[in-house]
Amino acid sequence: EQSRSVRLLAPFDPLVWDRRRFALLWNWEYRFEAYTPAAERRLGYYAMPLLWGEQVIGWANASMTEGKLQVATGFIGAAPKGADFRRALDAEIARLEAFLQSR
């Protein structure tokens, strides 16, 4: 089996910006909710679609708390099981943290 990576996509990434196409490809509706009142959000303020291999399987919200990156994930269906997914997700979170700390 080919190794799969995890990528957190920006809400306006070319894979994401056409919401109708997104829903047709991955069978779920992604919404950018930064301008949605907090009580009405389903995914989170700045939910980033979570790409695992060739499938967008969920989303992640990232925030900084006391200088430490905190990432909360949500999934359409069950979260992937196994060490491969966890390693790939941890690597993507580390990449995001390095990017944010370089700013």
Stockholm file with secondary structure:
# STOCKHOLM 1.0

chainA/1-103         EQSRSVRLLAPFDPLVWDRRRFALLWNWEYRFEAYTPAAERRLGYYAMPLLWGEQVIGWANASMTEGKLQVATGFIGAAPKGADFRRALDAEIARLEAFLQSR
#=GR chainA/1-103 SS CCCCCEEECCTTSTTTSCHHHHHHHHSSCCCCCTTSCGGGCSSCTTCEEEEETTEEEEEEEEEEETTEEEEEEEESSSCCCSHHHHHHHHHHHHHHHHHHHTC
#=GC SS_cons         CCCCCEEECCTTSTTTSCHHHHHHHHSSCCCCCTTSCGGGCSSCTTCEEEEETTEEEEEEEEEEETTEEEEEEEESSSCCCSHHHHHHHHHHHHHHHHHHHTC
//
